[in-house]
Amino acid sequence: MTPLLRGAGGVLHEYFLPYQSKWLTDTSRFKICEKSRRIGMTYAQAYEDVLDAAKSKGAMDVWFSSADQSAAREYILYCAQWSKLFNMAAKELGEIVIDSDNDIKAYVIEFASGKRINALSSNPKAFRSKGGKLVLDEYAFHKQPEELWKAAIPVVTWGYPVRVLSTHNGMGNRYYRMAEDAKKGNSWSLHSTTIIDAVEQGLAAKVKGRKLTGKEREAWLAEQRDAAGDEETWQQEYMCNPVDEATSWLTWELIASCEHDDAGKPELYAGGPCYVGMDIGRRRNLTVIWVLEKTGDVYWTREVVRMKGKSFAEQDAEEDRIMKAYKVIRFCKDQTGMGEKPVEDSKRKYGEYTVEGVLFTGAVKQNLATTGKQKFEDRLIRIPADRVIRESHHSVRKILTVAGNPRFDADRSEVGHADEFWADMLALHAAETPYQKIEYEKVQSRKSAAFQSGTY
C-alpha cells in the first residue's frame, strides 16, 4: 500500500467512489478489471501509478498502454493532474522517442524519484527491453493483444505489479479468457463494475454534481441505455457481458439494411395478400403476432403485436382482429408446448388450409432461420426501425452442439427471448409454403358421369 493511500485519511473518500477505492486498496500483484465505459477507472489507475512512480522508497517505472493515442494522452493528463494536486515534484517531458530503431514514442512524466510514467502506443515492440509496473488499459481493444502480451509480460519479471482494465469486446480474445480464468479463482484479483453498480455507488450523482433521488438515478440510467442504441453495445460497453458478433445469425448491418420507416404501420396496408406468424408465450415469454403484406416481390411488415402475460382469451381476441383486418392467405402458429390447443382452436375457426401449426424442433428452427436470412440478404423484407425488434433479430445465434449439429437459440433478456424474430420467421414461412386445397372428384362420380354420357 502506498503511503498516501494508507495515511491520507479522507483522500479516497474525497476523490473516489467505492468501486474505485476498492480497486485502489487492493494490494494484489495481479489485478484485472472488467468494467463499464466512462466510470473513472483509468482516472483511478492514474492516481495509483503516480503514487508508485513518485514514492520515496520502492518507486518504479510505469509502462502504460491503451488502445489508441488519444486514450494515452488522456491518461497522462490524469497523471499530471494528480501530481499537481499533491505537489509532487514532476516534469512533463511530452512525447519523446524511447526507441529510435523502431520509431517508438511515449508520453512521459518524470518524477523526483527518477522514475517515469510512460504512456505507450499499443505496438508490441514498445515493451521490449523494459522493466517496471505494467498497465494495459482497454486491453480487449488492442490490435495485437496476443503479441502485445508476449512482449509486455516480461516487463514485470522482477516482481512488479500488473494491472489490466477493459470493457469487453467479444469472446475471442485474450482479455476475455483472462477475465474468465480470474472468475475461476486463479492468481488474478478480479474487479467487476457495471454501469448499474457505478450508479448505485454514486456515479450519476457525481456527474450531476448533486444528490439524486432513486427515480432520477433510474432516469439517468435510461438515458445511457437509450444512447447505447442496441443491446450488444449496452451489454458489452456497460454491463460487463461479452457478446460474440461472429455467432449472430443476422448482423446489425443486415438487419438495418431491411429497416424502413413505413414498416409496421397498419394504416399503410394496401389490401394485398398477407401472411401471419405467431410465436406463443404466456408467462415468461411474449406472444408476438407478425403480419406481412406481399407487395411485388417484397414482404412489408404491416403490424407487430406484442402481448405479455395476456390470457389465452385475450390472445384469441387479438388473433380474431388480425384475421378480420387483413386478407390472410396463410397463418403459421407456434405449436410447441402450450401451443397445441391454440393451434387446434385456430384451425377449427379459420380452417386447416389457412392455419399451420409449427413445432420448433432443431431442424425446423434451422429451416425457418435459413429461409428468413435469405430474405434479409436479398432485401425482400421490410421491418420497422425499432430497437426491440432489432435486438430480437440480432439475439439469435447459431451454435454448434458437441455432436456438431447446429442449434439456434437466444439468451433471455429484458426484451424477451427472440420472440419477434421467430414470429417474423413464421410469417415468412407462411409466405413460402402456402398450402393449397386440393380439388378432386370421387372416382365413382367420374365413372358414373362417363356411363351416363356413353363415353366410357
N, C-alpha and C positions, 0 to 999 in steps of 0.2 A: 504494500500500500504506500503510495506517495505521501510525503509529509503534509502537503496541503489538504489532501483528501481526508487524512486522519485527524488533523489538528485544527482545521479551519471552522469547525462548528457548523455554522449555518451556510457554508458555501454551497453544498449540494442542494439544500432545501431552497436556497435563494435563486439558483440559476437553472436547476434541472427538475424535471418531472420524475415521479417514482420509477418508471421503467428505465429512464436514463441513469438515475442514481444506482439502480440495481446493477446495471451494466458496469458502471464505473467502480463500484465497490467489490466487484467480483475479481479476486486476485488470481484466478486460474491462468496458467501459462497459455493454454489454447482456448480461445473464446470464439464462438460463431453466433451470428445474429441473423435470423430471418425476420424481416420487418416490412411494415407498410412504407410507402413512399412518403417523404416530407414530414417525418415525425421528429426530426432533430437528432438522429443517431450519429451522423457524420459530425455534427456540431459537438456532440458529447465526446466522440472519439478524438477530435482535435484537442479538446481540453486534456484528456488523458495523455496524449502524445506530447503536448507542450510540457507537462509536468515531468514526463520521463526523460525528455531531452534536456531540461533545464536544471534538474535537481543536482545538489552539490555532491552527493555520493551515489555512485552507480548509474550515472547518466548514460544514455545510449543514443546512438543514431536511430532515426526512424525512417523507414523506407515505405512510402505510401504510394498506392496505385489505384486509380479509379478508371472507369470505362472510357472517359474522354478527357480532353484537356480542360474544358470548362469546369468540370467537376473537380479536377486537381487544383485549379485556380481558386475555386470557392473554398476548398479545404484549407489552402494556405492562408486565405483571408481570415478564416476562423482562427487559425493558429496565431496569426498576427494580433487579432483582437484579444485573445486570452493573454498573450504576452504583455500587451499594453495594460490590460485591466489589472494584472497583478504585478506590474512594474518589474518584469523580468528583463534583464539585460539581453537584448537580442537584436540581430541585424538582419533585415530582409535583403537577400542578395539578388532577388528577382530570378529570372530564368537564366540558368547558366549551363554550359556544356560540361557534362560529367564523364563522357566517353566520346572523345573526338573520332576514334576509329569507326564507331557505329553511329555517329551523329545523335547520341543520346543526350537529351536535355532534361532538366528538372527545375521546378520552382523550389527555392531553398531559403530557409531561415536558419541562421547560425546563432547559438546561444553562448553565453559567457563560459559555460562548461566546456566549450569546444566542440560540442555535439551539434548535429544538424538534423532538421526535418527536411526530407527530400520528397517532393511530390512528383512522381514519375508518370510517363506515359504507360500504356499497357503493353508496350513492346517487351517480350520476354528477355531480350538481350540486356535490357536496362538493369536487371538484377544480378547479372553475372559478376562475380568477384566482390560482392557487397556483404556487409555484416551488420547486424543490429536488429531492431524490432521490425516486424513485418505487418503491414496493414493493407488488406485488399478490400477495397470498397466497391459495391455493386459488382461483385465478382461474377455473378451469373451472366453479366452482360459484356464481359471481356471477349475480344475477338478470338483469342487463342488461349482459352482457360487451361487446357492440359499442358501446353508448352510453358505457359506462364508459371504454373505451379511447379513444374520440374526445375525451372530456373530460379524461382523465388524461395522455395522451402530451405535450401542450403543456407540462406541468409541468417537463419536462426540457430545454426548448428551449435553455437557456443552458449546455448541456454536462453536465448532471447525469446520474448513473448510473440504470439501470433494472434492477429485479430482479423476475422473475416466477416464482412457485413454485406447483405444484399437483399433485394426483393427477388422473388422467383421469376424465372424465365424458362418455363417448361420443365420437362423431366429428364431430358437427355444431356445433362451437363454435370460437371464435377461438383459444382456447388450444391445441386440437388442431392447428389449422393452423399456429400459430406453432412448436410443437414439431416438426412435420413439416418446415417450412421450415428450421429450425435443423439438422436432420439432413442437409439438402442442402448445408450449408456457407455459409449467409448470415452476416450480421453478428452474429448471436446466438451466444453461447458456451453450449452445451448440456451439462447435467449430468443423468445418469440413474442413479437408485439404487433398485433393487428391495429388497424385504424380505430376499431371499436375499443380495444384495450387502451389505446392512447387517449381517446376522448374521455373515457371513464376516469382516467388519471389526470385530466386537466388540459389536454391539448387544445380543444376548441376554446376553452376559457382563456388560455394564453394567447391564442390567435386573435380573439375578440378583445382582449385586454380587460375583461371583467368577469365576474362570476355569472354562470349561466344556469338557467332552470333546466330540468330534465327535458322539457319539450323543446327548448332552444338547442340543447345538445343533439336531440334527435333530428331537428330541422337542419342543423349544420351537417350531420352525417348524411342526411338525404340529399343535400346539395352536392356533396362529394360523390355520392353514388350516381346521381344523375350526370355529373360531369364526366365520370368514368366512361359512360356511354354504352358499355356492353359487359356481360357477365364475366368474360375471361379477364378483361382488364381489371375489373373490381376484385376478382378472386386473387389474381397474381400480384397486382400492384398494391393492394390494400389489405387483403385478408390472409396473406401468407400461404395461399393454396396454389401449388403449381398446376398448370394446365398444359397438356401436350397438344398443341395445334395440329401436329402431324397425324394424330389419330381421329381428328374430327371428320365426319363424313362429308359435311358441307362446310367449306371455308367461309370466312366472313366476306371475302371478295365475291364469291359465287352467290351467296345469299343477297348481298347488296345489289348485285347486277340484276336481280329479278324483283327488286322492290319498286313500287310505284305509288304515288300519292293518290291515284284514283282507285287503287285496290282496296277491298274491304269496305266499300261504300254501297249498301243495299240500294240506295236511291239511283245508282247508275246501272242497275240491272236492265238489260235491253230486251228481255223476253226470250232469250235463246235457251238452248238445251243446257241443263245443269246437272252436275254430278256432286254427290254429297258424301263426305266421310265423317264418321262419328267415333271418337275414342271415349270409352265409357269409364267413369270413375264414380266413387260415391263418397268416401270419407277422406282418404289420403290424397288421391289424385283428382285432377279436374276432369269434368266431362266437357269435351270440345266438339262442336259441330262446325265443319268446314264446307263452305259452298263454293263451287267453281262453275263459272259460266264459260262455255266454249265460244269464242269469237274468232272466226277464221281458224288459224292453227294454234291460237294462244288460249290458255286457260286463265281466266281472270278470277281472282278471289273476290266474291261479291259480299260475303259475310262470314265472320268468325264469331261464334257464340261460345263463351266460357261460362261454365257453371261449377261452383264449388259448394259441396255439402248440400246440394239440392236433392229433394226426394225424387224417386222414380216417377211419381205422378207429375212433378214439375218438369222433369226432363221430357216426359212424353208430350206434355203440352207444348213445349218449345219445339219438339220434333214436328208436331202437327202444324205449327205455324210455318215452319220452314217448308214443309211439303205443300202447303197451300200457296205460299208466296212465290215459289219458283216452279219452273217446268222441270221437274226432277226425272231424269231418264234412268238413273241408277243410283242406288244408295248402299254404300258398303259400311257395315257397322261392326265394331269390335264385339266378338262373341266370346272372348276369353273370360273364364271365371264367371263373374256376376253377369256377364253379357248374354248368357244363354236365354234367359226368359225375355229380356228386352228385344232380342232378335226375333224370337218366336212371335212376340206381340206385334212387332213391326211387319213381319211377313204376312200375318193374318190380316192386318189393317190395310197394307199397301200392295200386297201381292208378292209371291215368291220370285217373280221375274224382275221385280223392281228392287227388292232388298236382298242383299247377300251378307251372310254372317261370315266374319273372317276370324279364324283362330290364330293368335300370334305365336306360332311356332318359330323356331330359329330360321327354318328355310323360308317361311312366309315373310318374316321380317326382312330377310336379305332381299327377297324379290321386291317387296314394297319399296325398300330404301334404294335399290338399284334403279328401278323404274323411275322413281321420283328424282333421283340425282341426274338422270339423263335429261329430264325435262328442264332442270335448272341449268345444266350445261348448254342445252340448246336454246335457252332463254324462251321457252314455250309456256312459262307460267309467270304470273304477276302476283306478288304478295304485298300486304301492307307494310309500310315503313314504320314498324312498331318494334320497340325494344324487346318486349317479352316474346313476341313471335320470332324475332331474330335470334334471341338467345336459345329458345326452344329448338330451333332448327340446327343451331351450331352445337348444341349439347350432346347430340347423338354421336357416338364413337364406334368405330369398327375395331373390335378387339379379337385377337386370335386366342382360342382356348388352348389348353395343354395338348389336346388332340389335333390341333391345327385347324379347327373349324372356326369360321367367322361368327362373331356374336355382335349384335347391335344393341347398345344399351346407353343409358344416360344417367348421370348422378342426379339424385333427387335434390332439388333446391327450393328456394322460397318461391320460385315461379312455376314449380311443378316438376313433372318427370317426362319432359319432351312431349307433353300431351298435344300441343298444337302441331308439332312435327308429324306425329302419327295420324292425326285427323286429316292433315293435308295429304299425306301419302295414301290414306284410304280413299280420299276423294279422287286422286289421280288414278288409283287402281280401278275405281268405278268407271272412270272415263276410258281406260284402256281395255276393260273387259266387259263391255256391255252384253248382258245375256239377252238373247232374242227368243221370244216364244216361238216354238216350232209348230208350224201349221201342218196338219196332216188329216187324212181321211182314213176311216176304217177300211180294211181290205174288203170286208164283206159289202160295204156300201159301194165301192168301185165295181165289184163283180156284179152286184145287183143292177147297177145302172147300165153296165155293158149288156147284161142279159136283156134288159128291157129295150135297149136300143137295137139289139140284134147284131152288135159288133164284137161279141165275144169269140 
